[in-house]
Amino acid sequence: MRRDVFLRIVDALSNVYPYFQQRVDATGRRGLSPLQKCTAAIWMLAYGVAADAVDDYVRIGESTTIECLEKFVEGVISVFQDEYLRKPNPNDVQRLLQMAEDRGFPGMLGSIDCMHWQWKNCPKAWKGMYMSGYRGVATIVLEVVASSDLWIWHAFFGVCGSNNDINVLDRSPMFDVILNDRALEVNYTINGNNYTMGYYLADGIYPEWATFVKSISKPQGEKRKLFAQYQEGQRKDVERAFGVLQARFAIIRGPARFWEKKKLANIMRACIILHNMIVEDERDSYA
């Protein structure tokens, strides 16, 4: 994260929330500055360190660091969610479709997939629900839709780890708008060609919906083999997004140590919002 992006977040939070404003106690002693509080929170998100490890760097105690993290993620969600975790507007749709057209897949909006986040401190009463079968540990599932520029357009977090991708999709609000009033189905023209929006590229396990384009499991003929090869390559967009998200925020790469699921959801959502802010800031430098 560049300095100007971080300072923008600090200024926005300090202007909205009194918690991030520097105050003076009854003895006239100044309290922690907004930079100290936000730095402690970013340190935990980016490096996944324990709360007491921040003390040597920003001079904040363990309990205060945890409080800073909780207030920080809540503030980021409240201030920036409408801008950085929104549904694509018509201009976004046109840009995404143009990007897909340039890559040889007209009509593609993005790739959808799920990621498991290990929950180390999952309560024992819930471990049966959140136990991931092939991982053998308690996990919480994150479903996202990502485009080729790594921007995450949709995030659905909190499903039990025992669910597979199909069950998560069944509970996700991903296609509610389309199923209810088909409001997202629009016609568009690129390079003189008419198309109808659009598909999400997915694994072969998903239902036979028109919004999904799945790979050909056993392609016969050069044409089908070529399509399967290119489609499977395009499907890596969401995997890249997961990798970059975990590389930027180590707290979601390692086991989660909080007890409340709501706090984990806030951390995950805030990390995605910060990730999109970084993508917006660095998008022009992508090859």
PyMOL commands that set and color helices and strands:
alter all, ss='L'
color gray80, all
select helices_A, chain A and resi 3-16+18-20+34-47+51-58+62-84+90-102+124-130+165-171+176-181+222-234+236-248+250-252+261-285
alter helices_A, ss='H'
color red, helices_A
select strands_A, chain A and resi 108-118+139-146+152-160+187-190+193-196+199-202+212-214
alter strands_A, ss='S'
color yellow, strands_A
deselect
rebuild
show_as cartoon
